[in-house]
Amino acid sequence: MARRGGAIHVATTRRHYKGRVYEAHLLRRSYREDGKIKNETVGNLSHLPGHLIEIIRRSLKGEAFLGSAEALEVVRSLPHGDAAAVYAQARALGFPEILGPACRERDLAPSPSSSPACCAPPPSWRAAATSPTPAWGRTSR
């Protein structure tokens, strides 16, 4: 029986049989017994995809790998979603200049989407505001 502590490596063997090539990837441990070098098969890696076998091979040689969370650092996060799209469009149309300089009252003013049903605009206005085609683009029949 092999003693623990021998060097572990990935050994790849290829056999040619009836015009086909069969490849086996084995995880092996090398050790000496009576002055001779011997190998003990620790596991069969043949069922794993090739890129994963290569990662195991490189890892056993001492190369360190980082997970995606450790490898990247978020430097800046851009806003996204519906609110960001509306905000960007309002800035493009010049709404902040129309409303005047920024102040606490302007920032706290309720919007139609945040007001309760009792204080919401009439249904006709809401239908026009939530319609996929704007009121000025509709044709009356």
Secondary structure as UniProt FT lines:
FT   TURN            4..5
FT   STRAND          7..17
FT   TURN            18..19
FT   STRAND          20..33
FT   TURN            34..35
FT   STRAND          36..44
FT   TURN            46..47
FT   HELIX           50..60
FT   TURN            61..62
FT   HELIX           68..71
FT   HELIX           82..93
FT   HELIX           95..99
FT   HELIX           104..108
FT   TURN            112..114
FT   HELIX           117..119
FT   HELIX           123..130
FT   HELIX           135..137
//
